[in-house]
Amino acid sequence: MGLLDNMKARLGPAKDRVSDLAQQHEGRIQHGLDKAARTADERTKGKYSDRIQKGTGRAKDAMGRLAHRDDPGPGAGDTTPPAGPPPAQ
């Protein structure tokens, strides 16, 4: 067994535990990210507002992927089109 295989085998249970915790506390984590972004934006007086929002969005996406890693990704076997307004003619 190679070094990488050994590391994967040891980290598997920890990854599952982190995923479970992220799923259980998803709302609190989202709230904490929003609060941190708001505080950073206030302290910088809005100077980096766009960057803060972009980083917060990326963090929320990563957390969502971690919390829902067992769910299939977008378009994975789903043939129904996304809900939206009908095309304009």
PyMOL commands that set and color helices and strands:
alter all, ss='L'
color gray80, all
select helices_A, chain A and resi 3-24+26-43+49-67
alter helices_A, ss='H'
color red, helices_A
deselect
rebuild
show_as cartoon
